[in-house]
Amino acid sequence: MRTARGHYGLKMTTRVRASKTAESRLDYWRSFTFGKALVLEADCLNWLREQGPNTVHAVVTDPPYGLFEYSSEQQQKLRNGKGGVWRIPPSFDGVQRAPLPRFTVLSPQDLRALELFFLEWAKALIPVLVPGANVVVATNPLLSYVVSAALAKAGLERRGEIVRLVMTMRGGDRPKAAHEEFPDISVMPRSMWEPWLLFRKPLEGRAQDNLRKWGTGGFRRPSLEKPFGDVILSAPTHKSERALAPHPSLKPQQFMRTLVRGVLPLGQGVVLDPFCGTGSTLAAAESVGYESIGIEKDPHYFEMAKKALPRLAVFKNGSNHLLSL
């Protein structure tokens, strides 16, 4: 069957239901379900354009920061351990650190392509969202301005940022090939936080009106005494969790569950992750009892999610108590 832009795909015979509140009008995507989660192998732009209006209540996603590092060629280099645009860090104290994309190599054309992609994505997303739906998008300090500008230009309302307070291995390095000459210099600060952009679809009327009609327009409080905060204490994803879902951008379930729980103010609705990878957002939604939909374009990660999602949903370790400040 013919799809957009002259590409062709194999038509599947199984009818796919997106959720109780969002039903696909096409029937050619591979999919699987686990609990209240549905995962589809599809291009998220094509999928969004086929959905009915006002069917998704929140978005939590960690998209590719640049399109280049998730191209087929660069992903194959990553899986072969050859790097490409992905930097394979050296081991430290016998521990192999996770690959990191080299965002500093993005050209002005790459940045423009990134902006245009997120502009197109947001325009396709907005009709699918109910009024007041939160849209939370992971990014990084080098590229957040590009993504934020595109989402605002598309018509989403900027509501600030959520800070994942975490010590990463990015930055802090001395000048390459001149570290002995400049031993007291860091080219970039060592990253100790990660920005998650916070947007929402504009409300219908007042917040209380929107909450009554759509169930959206705010954040679920951790308790009656404590508001949802925009700083969430976190930690790098533990190797035991990465073993369950070996995705280069995997975020820990502790952080994801805190974040996902908060995006549905009344604890009801559908959470969408249009770049779901191995399903960590959906696993977090399953853990807190929410319906969720995940879209993943890469067949490799789609297959990985089949095993990873159920395991992540029940994952526990010794530090399950996060604070939203």
Backbone torsions as a table, in degrees:
resi	resn	phi	psi	omega
1	MET	NA	148.6	-179.1
2	ARG	-87.0	136.7	174.8
3	THR	-114.6	-163.1	-175.4
4	ALA	-68.0	152.4	171.5
5	ARG	58.9	34.5	171.8
6	GLY	76.3	9.7	177.6
7	HIS	-90.1	157.3	-178.7
8	TYR	-125.6	146.4	179.5
9	GLY	-139.5	160.2	179.6
10	LEU	-80.7	124.8	-179.7
11	LYS	-78.5	128.0	179.0
12	MET	-92.4	161.0	-175.6
13	THR	-101.4	-12.2	-176.3
14	THR	-85.8	130.2	176.8
15	ARG	-72.5	135.0	-178.7
16	VAL	-109.8	126.9	172.0
17	ARG	-102.4	128.4	-177.7
18	ALA	-74.5	-44.3	176.1
19	SER	-175.3	-175.8	177.5
20	LYS	-65.5	-25.9	-174.7
21	THR	-110.9	-8.6	-178.4
22	ALA	-140.1	109.6	-175.6
23	GLU	-110.5	131.2	177.4
24	SER	-70.7	141.1	176.6
25	ARG	-96.0	0.4	177.4
26	LEU	-113.0	162.5	-173.0
27	ASP	-132.6	29.8	-174.6
28	TYR	-122.3	19.5	177.8
29	TRP	-101.7	136.6	169.9
30	ARG	-70.0	146.6	-177.3
31	SER	-154.9	164.3	168.0
32	PHE	-150.7	159.6	-179.8
33	THR	-124.2	152.6	171.1
34	PHE	-146.5	116.7	-177.3
35	GLY	58.4	-121.9	179.2
36	LYS	-95.6	10.5	-176.9
37	ALA	-104.1	141.4	173.7
38	LEU	-124.8	130.5	177.9
39	VAL	-119.8	131.5	178.9
40	LEU	-123.0	141.3	173.1
41	GLU	-89.9	104.2	-174.4
42	ALA	-162.7	162.0	167.7
43	ASP	-78.2	125.8	-172.6
44	CYS	-64.4	-31.4	178.7
45	LEU	-65.2	-45.4	177.8
46	ASN	-62.3	-41.9	-179.5
47	TRP	-64.4	-45.3	-178.9
48	LEU	-60.2	-39.0	-177.2
49	ARG	-70.2	-13.2	179.7
50	GLU	-100.9	1.8	-177.3
51	GLN	-91.7	153.2	175.2
52	GLY	-73.5	163.0	-179.3
53	PRO	-73.5	153.3	171.5
54	ASN	56.7	52.4	-177.1
55	THR	-121.4	-9.7	-179.0
56	VAL	-119.7	135.4	-172.7
57	HIS	-102.8	-13.6	177.4
58	ALA	-167.3	153.0	175.1
59	VAL	-126.0	128.7	170.7
60	VAL	-130.9	118.8	-172.7
61	THR	-151.2	150.6	175.4
62	ASP	-120.7	84.4	-172.3
63	PRO	-78.7	170.4	171.2
64	PRO	-62.8	126.4	-178.2
65	TYR	-66.9	-29.7	173.5
66	GLY	-137.9	150.4	-176.3
67	LEU	-74.2	-26.9	-171.3
68	PHE	-66.7	-41.3	-174.0
69	GLU	-71.2	-15.1	177.5
70	TYR	-106.0	15.3	171.4
71	SER	-69.2	159.6	-177.7
72	SER	-58.2	-40.9	-178.3
73	GLU	-63.2	-47.2	-177.4
74	GLN	-71.0	-35.2	176.7
75	GLN	-65.1	-37.6	178.3
76	GLN	-66.2	-39.1	176.8
77	LYS	-63.0	-40.9	178.2
78	LEU	-61.0	-46.4	-177.2
79	ARG	-69.9	-24.5	176.3
80	ASN	-86.0	-4.2	179.8
81	GLY	76.1	17.2	-178.2
82	LYS	-96.2	-8.7	172.6
83	GLY	90.8	-81.5	-170.2
84	GLY	66.8	-131.2	177.0
85	VAL	-70.6	-18.5	178.8
86	TRP	-83.2	129.6	176.9
87	ARG	-89.3	120.5	177.2
88	ILE	-92.8	102.9	-174.8
89	PRO	-67.3	152.6	175.0
90	PRO	-69.1	158.9	177.8
91	SER	-67.8	153.7	-178.6
92	PHE	-133.2	118.4	-176.8
93	ASP	54.5	37.2	177.7
94	GLY	82.6	1.3	-178.6
95	VAL	-107.1	126.3	178.5
96	GLN	-81.9	120.1	-179.3
97	ARG	-81.2	158.4	-176.1
98	ALA	-71.9	150.3	175.7
99	PRO	-63.1	150.1	178.7
100	LEU	-129.6	135.6	176.0
101	PRO	-73.8	144.3	-178.7
102	ARG	-89.3	82.6	-175.5
103	PHE	-64.9	-23.8	-177.4
104	THR	-70.4	-11.8	-179.5
105	VAL	-89.2	-2.5	-178.7
106	LEU	-66.6	129.7	-179.4
107	SER	-82.3	168.1	174.0
108	PRO	-56.2	-34.0	177.8
109	GLN	-68.0	-38.0	176.3
110	ASP	-62.8	-42.9	-180.0
111	LEU	-64.7	-39.4	177.8
112	ARG	-66.1	-40.5	176.9
113	ALA	-63.4	-38.6	177.8
114	LEU	-62.8	-45.3	179.0
115	GLU	-61.5	-45.5	-178.7
116	LEU	-65.7	-36.8	178.8
117	PHE	-63.1	-48.5	-177.8
118	PHE	-71.1	-27.2	172.9
119	LEU	-65.1	-47.0	178.7
120	GLU	-64.0	-41.3	-179.7
121	TRP	-62.5	-46.5	-178.3
122	ALA	-65.3	-38.2	178.6
123	LYS	-64.7	-35.5	176.9
124	ALA	-73.8	-30.5	-176.4
125	LEU	-76.0	-40.6	-170.0
126	ILE	-54.5	-46.8	-179.8
127	PRO	-61.6	-28.0	-177.1
128	VAL	-76.2	-25.9	-177.7
129	LEU	-76.9	146.6	168.6
130	VAL	-78.5	154.4	175.4
131	PRO	-56.0	138.2	179.9
132	GLY	83.8	2.0	-179.3
133	ALA	-66.5	132.3	174.9
134	ASN	-76.5	140.7	175.4
135	VAL	-125.8	110.8	-176.4
136	VAL	-114.7	120.3	-171.9
137	VAL	-125.9	119.4	176.4
138	ALA	-69.4	142.5	176.6
139	THR	-151.7	-158.9	177.6
140	ASN	-144.8	160.6	-173.4
141	PRO	-59.6	-24.5	-178.2
142	LEU	-77.5	-28.3	-172.2
143	LEU	-121.8	-1.3	-175.1
144	SER	-61.4	-33.7	-178.5
145	TYR	-65.1	-33.4	-179.8
146	VAL	-68.2	-49.1	-178.4
147	VAL	-66.2	-43.5	-178.6
148	SER	-61.0	-43.3	180.0
149	ALA	-63.0	-39.3	-179.6
150	ALA	-66.7	-42.5	-179.3
151	LEU	-65.9	-40.2	178.9
152	ALA	-67.3	-40.6	179.5
153	LYS	-63.5	-32.1	179.8
154	ALA	-71.1	-22.8	178.3
155	GLY	122.9	1.3	174.2
156	LEU	-77.8	152.1	-176.8
157	GLU	-97.3	119.9	179.8
158	ARG	-72.1	132.4	-177.7
159	ARG	-122.3	11.3	178.2
160	GLY	114.3	-151.3	179.8
161	GLU	-141.1	150.4	169.5
162	ILE	-105.5	128.9	-176.3
163	VAL	-98.0	119.7	168.3
164	ARG	-87.7	107.7	-175.7
165	LEU	-84.1	100.8	-173.2
166	VAL	-148.3	140.4	175.4
167	MET	-87.1	116.4	179.9
168	THR	-108.7	178.1	178.8
169	MET	-97.5	9.8	-179.9
170	ARG	-83.7	140.8	175.3
171	GLY	78.0	-179.7	178.4
172	GLY	85.2	-4.9	-175.5
173	ASP	-76.9	150.2	172.1
174	ARG	-75.6	166.2	179.8
175	PRO	-55.3	133.0	-178.0
176	LYS	-62.9	133.1	179.1
177	ALA	64.4	12.0	177.2
178	ALA	-142.3	26.9	-174.8
179	HIS	-68.9	-28.3	177.4
180	GLU	-77.4	-31.3	178.7
181	GLU	-72.5	-33.4	-178.7
182	PHE	-126.3	66.8	-174.3
183	PRO	-70.0	-20.3	-176.5
184	ASP	-103.0	22.0	-177.1
185	ILE	-117.2	134.4	166.1
186	SER	-109.2	123.8	-178.6
187	VAL	-63.5	-41.1	176.0
188	MET	-133.3	152.4	177.1
189	PRO	-62.7	146.9	171.5
190	ARG	-66.5	126.2	-176.4
191	SER	-71.4	127.8	178.9
192	MET	-124.0	11.1	177.3
193	TRP	-156.6	163.0	-179.6
194	GLU	-135.0	122.6	-178.7
195	PRO	-82.8	134.7	171.2
196	TRP	-116.9	109.7	-177.4
197	LEU	-63.1	140.2	-179.0
198	LEU	-119.6	115.4	176.8
199	PHE	-128.5	169.1	171.5
200	ARG	-151.8	156.8	171.1
201	LYS	-73.6	136.5	-177.6
202	PRO	-53.0	146.1	-178.5
203	LEU	-71.6	159.5	164.8
204	GLU	-97.7	104.4	-179.2
205	GLY	75.5	-145.7	-179.2
206	ARG	-80.3	166.0	179.7
207	ALA	-58.2	-42.7	-179.1
208	GLN	-66.6	-33.9	176.5
209	ASP	-65.6	-43.3	-179.4
210	ASN	-66.2	-40.1	178.2
211	LEU	-62.2	-41.2	-179.2
212	ARG	-67.5	-38.0	-175.5
213	LYS	-85.6	-43.4	-171.0
214	TRP	-113.6	-14.4	-178.2
215	GLY	76.7	16.6	-177.7
216	THR	-133.1	169.1	178.8
217	GLY	123.1	16.1	179.4
218	GLY	-173.4	-163.7	179.4
219	PHE	-124.8	146.5	177.0
220	ARG	-75.5	126.6	-178.8
221	ARG	-74.5	144.6	174.0
222	PRO	-61.3	-31.5	176.6
223	SER	-157.9	170.1	179.3
224	LEU	-62.6	-30.0	-176.8
225	GLU	-86.5	-15.2	-170.5
226	LYS	-126.3	125.2	176.7
227	PRO	-76.4	161.3	172.6
228	PHE	-70.0	129.3	-177.0
229	GLY	-104.2	163.6	-177.4
230	ASP	-98.7	11.1	171.4
231	VAL	-124.6	124.0	-179.2
232	ILE	-121.6	118.5	177.7
233	LEU	-65.5	137.9	-176.6
234	SER	-146.0	-170.8	177.3
235	ALA	-153.4	160.1	173.0
236	PRO	-58.3	150.3	-179.7
237	THR	-63.7	126.3	-175.9
238	HIS	-69.7	150.6	-178.3
239	LYS	-61.8	-29.6	178.5
240	SER	-67.3	-31.4	177.1
241	GLU	-79.0	-37.8	176.9
242	ARG	-63.7	-29.9	178.2
243	ALA	-65.2	-27.8	178.1
244	LEU	-79.2	-29.5	-175.8
245	ALA	-147.1	82.5	-174.2
246	PRO	-76.1	64.8	175.9
247	HIS	-100.4	138.6	-175.1
248	PRO	-65.0	-20.0	-178.0
249	SER	-113.5	22.8	-176.4
250	LEU	-62.8	129.5	174.8
251	LYS	-101.1	149.3	-175.4
252	PRO	-69.0	146.1	179.6
253	GLN	-62.5	-32.0	177.7
254	GLN	-55.1	-50.4	179.7
255	PHE	-67.8	-45.8	-175.5
256	MET	-62.7	-39.1	-179.5
257	ARG	-67.6	-38.4	176.3
258	THR	-62.1	-45.2	-178.3
259	LEU	-68.6	-50.2	-176.0
260	VAL	-63.5	-41.2	178.8
261	ARG	-57.0	-36.6	-174.8
262	GLY	-75.6	-21.0	-170.0
263	VAL	-78.2	-16.4	175.2
264	LEU	-106.9	102.1	-170.8
265	PRO	-61.2	-31.5	179.4
266	LEU	-101.7	5.8	179.0
267	GLY	72.6	19.6	-178.4
268	GLN	-135.6	145.8	177.8
269	GLY	129.4	-173.1	-177.3
270	VAL	-114.3	127.2	175.0
271	VAL	-98.4	129.2	-179.9
272	LEU	-109.6	135.3	167.5
273	ASP	-122.3	101.3	-176.5
274	PRO	-78.1	-5.3	174.7
275	PHE	-131.3	66.8	-160.6
276	CYS	-82.9	-10.8	177.2
277	GLY	57.0	-122.5	-179.7
278	THR	-94.2	9.4	170.5
279	GLY	92.9	25.1	-176.6
280	SER	-66.8	-37.0	176.7
281	THR	-64.4	-42.7	-179.7
282	LEU	-67.5	-36.8	176.6
283	ALA	-63.0	-40.3	177.4
284	ALA	-64.9	-41.9	177.6
285	ALA	-62.4	-41.1	178.6
286	GLU	-63.6	-38.4	-179.1
287	SER	-64.3	-35.4	-179.0
288	VAL	-97.0	1.2	172.5
289	GLY	91.6	22.1	-179.0
290	TYR	-99.4	152.3	167.4
291	GLU	-73.2	147.7	-179.1
292	SER	-152.1	156.0	176.1
293	ILE	-132.3	133.8	176.4
294	GLY	-123.9	137.9	177.4
295	ILE	-117.9	127.6	178.4
296	GLU	-135.8	126.3	-176.1
297	LYS	-83.1	-33.4	-174.1
298	ASP	-80.7	118.0	-179.7
299	PRO	-58.9	-31.1	-179.7
300	HIS	-62.8	-48.2	-179.3
301	TYR	-73.7	-31.6	175.9
302	PHE	-60.2	-45.7	179.0
303	GLU	-66.5	-37.8	178.7
304	MET	-63.7	-37.2	-178.5
305	ALA	-63.1	-28.7	-179.4
306	LYS	-58.4	-37.5	179.0
307	LYS	-90.9	-36.4	-172.2
308	ALA	-73.6	-40.1	-174.6
309	LEU	-58.1	-50.9	178.7
310	PRO	-60.9	-35.2	-179.0
311	ARG	-72.1	-42.0	179.1
312	LEU	-66.2	-34.5	-177.4
313	ALA	-62.2	-27.1	-179.5
314	VAL	-110.8	8.7	-176.4
315	PHE	-65.5	135.5	176.0
316	LYS	-139.1	147.2	169.8
317	ASN	-141.1	-166.8	-170.8
318	GLY	-82.8	3.7	-176.9
319	SER	-136.6	66.8	-173.0
320	ASN	-88.2	4.6	-173.3
321	HIS	-107.6	100.5	177.3
322	LEU	-96.1	158.4	177.5
323	LEU	-117.5	131.5	169.4
324	SER	-101.1	111.8	-170.5
325	LEU	-91.5	NA	NA
